Amino acid sequence: MVTMKDVAELAGVSITTVSHVVNSTRSVAPETKARVLAAVEQTGYTGDAIARSLVTGGTRTLGVAISLVANPYFAELLRSIEHEITRSGYTLVLADTHDEPAAEQAAVRTLRSRRVDGLILTPTPKAAGTVVPELRQVGLPVVLVDRLTTAQDVDQVGPENIYATSGLVRHLAEVGHRRIGMISGAEGLATTTERVLGYRLGLGRARLTWDPELVASGSSAAPPAAAALGRLLTLPDPPTAVVAGNNTMLSGVLHECRTRRLRVGRDLAVVGYDEVEWADLLDPPVTTIAQPIAEMGQTAVRMLLARIADPDRKPTTARLQTTFMHRNSCGCGL
């Protein structure tokens, strides 16, 4: 295995000088740096990612900063991203944001220190004012995925949330429901805002009255979603149907229904944004909105590679269409 000592001997410099060139820890005379880089190429020391970045101007790595614990959906998205990155001849470098702003900033800086050529980020609610401006300032190509911002100067790809959620509400209204509740996600997330907006749009299109009491936050997690449904069911005029804002909250809603011995589709209609692999295994099967996860991951990687190839290209936002998975938890066919 080639070492720094081999590079130093060939370049006629000290190991310390090679280290400074490779790690950019101290300025080195241009002619000396050129000899070190030539030795790096000749010896094959470019197997080291950092050295290779000095020689080629890129590490052939792409960073992904994503929350691995917030939602199982992100694991599917990551699998799609990894497949496309590998297919494109790059290596994925992963950092977990834990869906917390401080951890997100640390994850992004860790990836920057690894000299990734670009970054795919599922932003936390505060990212638009923290890490995104930082990435723009240092000039690192970035694509936001899933949770989009109102910014026009960054590449983004995500699902269509508003009309998809509106469609769920309109369907429930079409089968006779007049009191339709919404279990919304964590505050500050773009997906939460857009899906609640879609819920309100659906009510309006069905000529139903907006009632803020029918919206309860499930904080994008199962236990809070179960508690939120419990609050809705204690209203003087409770909902006869409920829309869960994501797959994790859908799980919480269904658990609460079982706890209360409510028959889904009969005592309470339940639908959810996000497809789940167990949707067909329940009785009745659950009506959901399926996101184009594979297409989202593929599009995010391709956007990032296009940005790396052309840093001056106009930023784009891609909204990908969802699929209405009509089953029986809405009461249809029961």
ROBA-164508 format. One record per residue: residue in one letter; x, y, z of N, C-alpha, C, CB in turn. Coordinates in pm, whole numbers, plus 50000, padded with zeros to 5 digits. Glycine has a CB too. Example, Ala and Ser with C-alpha at 12.3 -4.5 7.8 and 13.67 -1.06 7.14 Angstrom:
// residues 2
a513194943150780512304955050780513204967050780511314955350905;s512854977550708513674989450714512905000350787514084994050572;
// end
This chain:
// residues 334
m500854988150000500005000050000500885012450000499045000150123;v500575021649910501355034049900501085042950021501025041649770;t502155048750077502035057250195502535071350164502815051350313;m502335080350259502835093950245504365094050232502405102650364;k505025084350298506475083550291506925081050147507005072450384;d506215072250076506545069549936506395082049851505655058249881;v505335089549875505095101949801506185112049832503695107849836;a506555113149961507565122850002508915119749938507705123050155;e509295106949936510585103149877510625106349728510855088249899;l509535103449658509495106049514509515120949484508255099649453;a508835128949568508765143349545509995150749598507525149049608;g510795143749681511965150149739511615160149847512755156949633;v510575157249923510135166150031509925157850157508825173849993;s509605164450266509345157350392507915152050395509585166650512;i507685142250483506325137050501505405148050550506335125150602;t505945157150631505145168350682504625176950568505965176850780;t505505179450470505085187550355503985180650277506275190450263;v504125167450255503065159950187501755161050264503475145150173;s501825159950395500635160950478499965174550462500985158550623;h500785185250460500215198550444499535200150309501305209250461;v500105194350206499505195350073498195187350069500485190149964;v498245175050117497085166150112495935171450197497465152150158;n496245176650315495205180750409494925195650409495585176550545;s495655203250324495455217750315495575224550451494105220950254;t496535220050531496705225650665497675237350669497185214950758;r498455239250562499375250650556499725253150409500665247950643;s499915265750375500275268750237501665263250205500225284050211;v501825258750082503075252950035503435259949904502965237250015;a504735262149881505175268749759504595261549637506715269149751;p504115269149538503465263149421504275252149354503165273649321;e505595254349337506405244249270506535231549354507785249749239;t506585233249487506645221649577505325214049574506955226149721;k504225221549578502905215249572502735207349442501795225849585;a503245213049332503145206349202503915193149204503675215349090;r505105192949268505885180549274505145170049357507275183249333;v504535174449468503805165049554502615159149478503325172149683;l501865167549409500715162649335501125153149223499925174449278;a502255156249158502755147349053503135133749113503975153648982;a503735133949232504115121549299502875113749343505005124549421;v501835121149385500585114749424500015106949306499565125249473;e500025113249190499495106549071500355094549032499415116348954;q501665096249036502575085748989502535073549079503985091048982;t502405075749210502435064549304501085057749320502905069349438;g500035064349272498715058449292498115061549426498785043749273;y498715071349496498195075249627496805081449615499155085049696;t496325082749497494985088149476493905078749526494765091049330;g494275067149575493285058549639492725065049763493895045049674;d493455074649819492965082549931492025093149875494145089050011;a490845094249930489835103249876490295117749875488545102049954;i490975121949979491405135849986492485138549883491915139250127;a493435129349870494475131249771493885131449631495545120249782;r492945122549607492305122249476491605135349445491325110749468;s491045141649548490365154349526491355165249485489615158549650;l492575164249535493585174149498494015172249353494805173149590;v494055159949308494515157049173493435159749070494985142749164;t492205155149097491155155848998490205167549017490375143248999;g490265173949134489325184749161487985179849213489115192949038;g487875166849242486635161249295486895147849359485585159949187;t486065144349460486255131749531485385120449476485955133649677;r484495123749382483525114149330482655108649443484235102649256;t482405117249542481505113549650480395123849659482265112449786;l479205119349697478075128149719477575126149861476945125549615;g477375137049932476885136250070475365135850074477405147950152;v474845128550170473405128250195473195130750344472765114550150;a472515141550377472185144850515470685142650532472605159550552;i470325132550608468925128350617468655123050757468605117550510;s467415124150801467045118650931466735103850916465845126250992;l467495095550984467295081050974466305075751075468615074050991;v465825084451166464915079751270463535086151261465505082551405;a463395096951186462135104351187460985096451126462295117351112;n461265088851019460185082250947460765071050861459405092550859;p460175059150863460675048150779460695051750631459815035750800;y459865061150592459835065650454461195070650409458785076650436;f461945077050498463255082350462464245071150429463795090950574;a464065059450491464935048150458464715043750314464685036350555;e463455043850269463155040450130463735050950036461625039250108;l463615063550075464155074249993465665073149983463765087950050;l466315070050094467765068450095468195056950005468265066050237;r467445046050006467785034649920467735038749772466815022949946;s466745046649737466635051349599467785060649563465295058549578;i468145069549654469255078849631470555071249615469365089049746;e470785061549704472035053849700472155046149569472095044049818;h471055040549521471075032949396471485041949280469705026749369;e470925053949275471235062949164472645068549175470215074349158;i473115071249297474475076049315475485065549268474725079549463;t475275053149307476175042249267476135040149117475795029349338;r474945040549060474795038748915475525049648838473305038648878;s475645061448899476295072848834477795073048855475705085648885;g478335062948925479765062148943480305069949061480445066648822;y479425073449153479845080849273479685071949396479015093949289;t480235076849507480085069949635479285078749730481475066549697;l478365072649803477545079949898478255081150032476185073049916;v478215093250089478705095550225477505100550305479915106050228;l477135093050407475875095350478476105101850614475115082250495;a475225111150649475245117250783473805118450831475955131250782;d473565114850956472225115051014471965128551081472055103651117;t470885135251040470545148351099469695147051225469805156850997;h469165135151251468265132651366467055141951363469025134451498;d466845148751251465745158251235465805169451338464405151051245;e467025173151378467235183951474468205194151414467785178351610;p467915207151427468745217351362470225216651398468235230951398;a470555214651527471965214251567472665202051505472085213851720;a471995190651509472575178551450472685179951299471735166151486;e471725186651240471755188951096472975197251057470465195951049;q473205208151131474345216651099475655209051117474345229251188;a475745200851223476945192851245477125182651133476875185751380;a476025176451088476095166550981476585172950852474735159950959;v476055184550820476445191450697477925195250701475585204050675;r478385199950815479795203950827480715191750822480025211650956;t480245180550874481035168350863481185164150717480385156950944;l480095164950644480155161450502481035171150424478745161150442;r480975183850460481855193550394483315190350421481535207850443;s483595186050545484985182750579485475170550502485115180250729;r484555162150455484905150650374485065154350226483865139750390;r484855167150197485025172550062484135165649959486465171450020;v482885163449998481945157749902481755167649788480585154449969;d481465162449670481285170949553479945178149553481415162649426;g478985173049627477675179149636476895172749749476915177749503;l475735178349780474995174049897473495173349869475265183450015;i472875162449913471425161049912470955161950057470975147449845;l469965170450081469545173450218468035172650231470045187250261;t467535165650334466135166550374466105176450491465505152250415;p465745188850464465965199550562465035199050682465825212650495;t465545203350797464715205650915463995219050896465585205651048;p463035222150982462295234750965463175247250964461275236051074;k464325247051030465165258951039466265259450934465775259751174;a466315249350847467425248450751467485260250656467295235750671;a466315265650619466285276650522467015288950573464845280250488;g467125290250706467805301750762469175298750819466985307850869;t469595286050811470895282250871471795275350770470675273150992;v471595262350751472545254750670472455257950521472325240050690;v471255261050471471135263950328471915276550291469655265650289;p471785287750365472635299350334474125296450347472265310950425;e474485288050445475885284350464476415276850342476055275950591;l475615267550291476025259850174476155268750051475035248450147;r475235278250037475325287549924476595296049935474075296549918;q476915300050057478075308750078479385301650041478125313450223;v479485288950076480735281550046480725275749905480935270250148;g479595276849837479535272349698479405257449678480715276949628;l478935250249781478765235749766477425232949699478855228549903;p477395225749587476135222449521475215214649615476395214449393;v473945218349618473005211849710471655210349642472875220049841;v470975199349676469595197149634468785193649759469495185749525;l467675200749779466765197549888465755187349838466045210349941;v465475177349919464555166849877463475164649982465325153749850;d462255162449936461065159550016460465172250077461415149650127;r461225179150161460705191150227461215203450153461115191550377;l460335209850080460745221049997460575234250070459955221149867;t461345244150030461235257550087460675266949982462615262550138;t460425279350024459955289449929461105295949854459125300050002;a462325292249887463495298249822463495294849673464795293349888;q463895304649593463955302749449465375300549399463355314749379;d466345300749490467745300049448468425287049487468495311449508;v467645276449500468215263449534467425252549461468185261049689;d468115242149418467445230849351466665222649454468485221949278;q465465218549415464605211249508463765200949432463685220949584;v463465189949500462555180049443461725173949556463335168949366;g460425173049532459545167449633458215163449575459335177449745;p457355157449656456055152949607455075164649599455485141949698;e454025162649525452935172349523452075169349645452095171649389;n451995178649738451295176449864449875182249868452085182349975;i449715194049812448455201449831447285194549762448605215649777;y447395192449632446275186549559446065171849594446485187949409;a447155165049632447025150949674446175149949800448415144649697;t446465158449899445685158150023444275162949999446355166750131;s444135172949914442805177749877441975166349818442915189349776;g442595157949738441885146749678441375136849781442785139749581;l442165134449887441705125549994440455131150060442815123550099;v440475144150088439335150450156438105150250066439675164950196;r438285153449940437145153649848436525139749834437585158849710;h437395129549834436855115849824436005112549947437995105649810;l436495116150064435725113650187434385121050183436535117850311;a434415133250132433175141050121432225134550021433475155550079;e432755129249913431925123149810431205110649860432765119649689;v431775103849961431115091950015430245095350136432155081250053;g430055108450159429065112550258429555118950386428295101250293;h430865119850406431365125550532431285140750530432805120950557;r430835146450643430735160950656431615166350767429295164950681;r432025157850857432965161850964434235153750942432345159451110;i435215160150878436465153350840437615159550919436725154350685;g438305151450997439415156351079440755154651009439435149251212;m441755161451061443115160651006444105159151120443455173150920;i444935148851113446065147351207447285152751134446265132051253;s447725164451172448795171351099450165167951156448585186551104;g451195170851076452565167551116453205178051205453415165650995;a454495176751223455245185851309455175200051255456715181451323;e455045209651344454975223651303456295228051243454605232551423;g456195236651142457385242151079457865234550958458475242751177;l457385222250940457775214550823456945218850702457605199450848;a457605220150588456895224050467455825213850432457865225650351;t456115201050454455135190650422453885192150508455745176750442;t454055195950635452905198050722452055209650672453365200850866;t452695220750644451975232650597451215229650468452945244250574;e451865222950375451235220350245450085210450256452265215050146;r450225200350341449155190450352447945196050427449675177850423;v448175204750524447045211450590446355220850491447525219350715;l447145227750411446565236150307445735227850210447665243650231;g446235216050174445485207050087444195202450153446335195150049;y444255199850282443055195950357442005207050350443405192950505;r442435219350370441505230750365440955232550223442195243650413;l441815230750125441365231949987440315221349955442555230649891;g440535209250004439575198549982438225201650045440105185550036;l438255207250166437005211150231436255221450147437275216750373;g437025231350100436395241850020435785236549893437385252449986;r436475227649826435965222049701434745213149725437065214049630;a434645207649846433475199349880432375207649945433885187949973;r432595220849952431645230050014431375226550161430335230049936;l432455222850229432375220150372433025231450449433055206650408;t432585233850569433065244950650434375241350720432015249050753;w435335250450713436605248850785436365250550934437665258950735;d436785240851013436665241451158438035238251217435565231451211;p438745248151274440095245751327440135235051435440675258451381;e439005232651501438975222251605439185208251547437655222751680;l438955206851417439085193751354440505190751309438155192751236;v441435199951334442855197551302443625196151433443435209251215;a444295184851451445085182351571446475177851531444395171651662;s447485183251595448855179851560449245166151614449815190451612;g449775157951523450315145051564451815145051568449845134251471;s452425157051548453885158951561454695149151477454295157651707;s454115144151369454795135051275455265122151341455985141951213;a454605117851448454995105651519453755098151564455895108951641;a453905085051590452755076651619452065079651752453185062351618;p452775080151867452065082651994451335096051997453055082152108;p451965107151952451215119751950450015119251856452135131151909;a450135111751747449005110651655447845103151719449445103451526;a448165092851796447115085451868446405094651967447725073251942;a447195102652039446625112052135445795122652064447735118752218;a446255127151947445525137251870444165131951826446345141551746;l444135119351780442845113551743441925112851864443035099451682;g442495109251979441695108752102441045122152132442565104452219;r441785133052111441225146452136440085149552038442325157152124;l440275145751912439235148351812437955140651845439725144551672;l438125128551894436955120151922436185124552045437385105851938;t436785133352126436075138352245435345151452216437055140452360;l435435156552094434715168652059433205166352069435095173351917;p432435176752099430975175252104430405169751973430325188552135;d431005173951861430605168851730431845163151664429945180151641;p432235150751696433505145051649433475141851500433835132551728;p434645140251440434705136851298434245122651274436125138751246;t433745120251154433395106651112434475100951021432025106551040;a435425109550984436535105350898437775113450936436195107350746;v438945107250919440205113750958441255111450850440695108551095;v442015122150821443165121350731444425121950817443145132950625;a445285111650806446575111650877447635117450784446965097150923;g448425126950836449345134550752450585127350705449765146250824;n450935115850764452035107650710451865093250758453425113250753;n452755084450714452585070250744452785066950892453555062050661;t453695073950958453925071451100452705075351182455145079151149;m452115086751149450905090951220449725082051186450565105551187;l449675076751065448625067251028448675055051120448755062950880;s449885050451149450045039151240449475042451378451535035251252;g449775054451428449255058651558447745059551559449835071951597;v447175064751451445715065851440445065052051443445325073351310;l445625042751369445045029251365445175022251500445735020951256;h446275024451570446425018751705445355024351798447835021751762;e445085037351788444065043451875442685038051841444085058751861;c442445035751713441165029851675440995016051738441055028851522;r442055008251736441984994851796441774995851946443264986851766;t442475005152012442325006952156440875010352192443265017952206;r440245018552109438875022852135437835013452074438665036852081;r438305002452013437434992651950436554998851841436564986052054;l437145008251770436455014451657436715006351531436905029151638;r435685003651455435834996351330436205006251219434524988451294;v437415005051168437885013951062437035011850937439385011551031;g436585022750879435745022050760434275021650792436115010150679;r433935017850916432525017350958432265027751066432155003151009;d432955026451180432785036351286433565049151257433225030551420;l434685047651189435515059251155436275056251027436505062651271;a436105064750929436885063450805438285069050829436185070950686;v439295061950781440685065950801441425065050668441385057250909;v442085075950630442935076050510444245082750549442235083550390;g445275080650467446575086350504447405090850386447345076550582;y448175101250408449185105350310450425096950339449495120950317;d450925090050239452045080650242451525066450228452865082050374;e452065059550132451765045350116452545037550222452105040349972;v451995026550268452655017850365452605003650311451995018750506;e453644995850335453714982550276452674973050333455094976650298;w452134976750451451134967950513449704972550484451374967350663;a449524982150394448194987550369447194976750327448264998350262;d447634967350244446734956850195446534945550296447274951150066;l447324945550403447244934450499446184936750607448594932350563;l445704949150617444724952350719443314949250670444834967050759;d442404948450764441004946250731440184957550793440504932250782;p439734966950713439864967650567441224973450526438734976250507;p441634971150401442864977350350442754992550355443164972550205;v443904999250371443915013750397444095021850269445015017150497;t443255031850252443375041250141444485051350172442015048650116;t445395052950077446555061750100446905069649974447765053450147;i447825078949993448495085749883449925080349877448485101549902;a450315074849762451665069349745452575079749682451635056549657;q453695082149746454675091449692455585084249591455515097649805;p456075091449490456975085449392458415085149445456925093249259;i458645076449544459915076749617461115073949527459885066749730;a461005063549444462125060149356462435071749261461815047449275;e461405077749207461605088949113462195101049185460265092849046;m461775103249311462315114549387463815113049410461605115849520;g464235101049453465655098649477466465100049350465865084949537;q465955094349242466645095049114466755109449066465905086549010;t465665116849076465665130749031466605139349113464265136549037;a466645137149245467525145049331468985143149291467325141049479;v469395130749266470785128049228471095134349092471055112749224;r470195132748998470435138448865470495153648868469345133848768;m469645159748951469695174348969471045178649024468575179049063;l471535171049122472795174649186473955173249088473035165749309;l473965162649012475045160748914474995171548807474955146848850;a473785175848769473655186748671474185199748729472195188448628;r473945201948859474455214048925475975213748935473835215449066;i476545202048964478005200848972478625203648835478415186749022;a477995198448731478515200348596478375214748548477805191248499;d477325221548593477065235248551476615243548670476005235748437;p477565248748748477215256348869476355268548844478465260648938;d476345273748720475615286048691474225283648633476415294448595;r473815270948624472485268148568471395273548661472305252948545;k470255276748601469145282248678468585271748774468035287448584;p468395275248903467835265648998466435261048955467765271849138;t466145248448982464845242948945464165236249064464995232848830;t462845236249060462045229149160461165219149088461185239049245;a461265206449127460475195849064459425190749164461385184149016;r458175191649123457075186149201456595173449131455905196449216;l456745162049197456415149249135455025144649177457465138549172;q454305139049083452925135149107452825122549194452215132848975;t451825122549281451555111249369450485102249307451095116149510;t450185091049374449165081649325448145078949435449825068349278;f446875080249400445785077549494445545062449498444475085249452;m445805056349615445645041949632444295039349700446835035949717;h443275037449620441915036249671441655022149725440905039649562;r441335021349854441025008549917439715010049996442205003750010;n439595003650111438275003450177438195010250313437844989550192;s439305015750363439255021750496438455034750499440665024350545;c438125039950379437305051850370435805048150377437605059550239;g435525035350387434135030850396433575025650266433285042050443;c434325027350158433845022750026433825007450021434755028349913;g432725001949975432644987449954432374979550079433884982549894;l432174986450193431904979050318430404978550345432644985650438;
// end
